[in-house]
Amino acid sequence: ADFEQIWYFTRTELLLRDDGLAVWKWDPSAKPHVTDTNNASDGDMLIAYALALAGTSWNRSDYIEAAARMAQALLSEAVVEAGGRTLLLPGVEGFTPPGRIDGPVVNPSYWIFEAIPVMALLAPSDRWQKLSDDGLALLKSLQFGPRKLPAEWVSLARGPAPAEGFDAEFAYNAVRIPLYLARAGITDKALLSRLQHGMTANGAPATIDLATGGVKTVLADPGYRIVNDVVACVVNGKKLPPTARQ
């Protein structure tokens, strides 16, 4: 019942675009509530993924059909080829030329690696595997600043570089990158160890200024700390500490 209520809200308040993707910005204090009609491709992928899991678990073909429609919309509208790579645009509008002269601009935290094989089942295409492979290869190449971390927003107009108009930082979005890798069963120890080492300050994940390597904010809450705990489990076989279960 809770899932159905969330899905009802999503259908009636967010799925307002003509292309089958969801608007990304809904403000309860604004009228109208939608203040930006662009999509957020990671959100769309998570919606489709959740619908597919729910449909499979509860034998709901309507959920699976809705998931398939959104996966196909993502493939058609947000998965693009550029510079020999298959990429996931963060949103359909605003991340490619001519409007964005340093485009394409991507956000590496938008690759939800565990969900991509499910997208391929929902909307069959070999482009999904290419998206996953190229996303992982790109992530390995993004080593900015003294801590060798990816930027949240990356320009691919030439060589990968922090995108103009955004802070050159490893911030809240990027903290989920190692979590998505681990959840997808990607156990590349060199990559996970580099991310964990680079993003850690005082034993916890942190937001990082890429140019200087300086710590901006230590993220000490258990919900953030568990990302490092999960990586330590994958890389070193270390058991989750009691604090991870808070």
Disulfide bonds with the S-S distance in Angstrom:
none
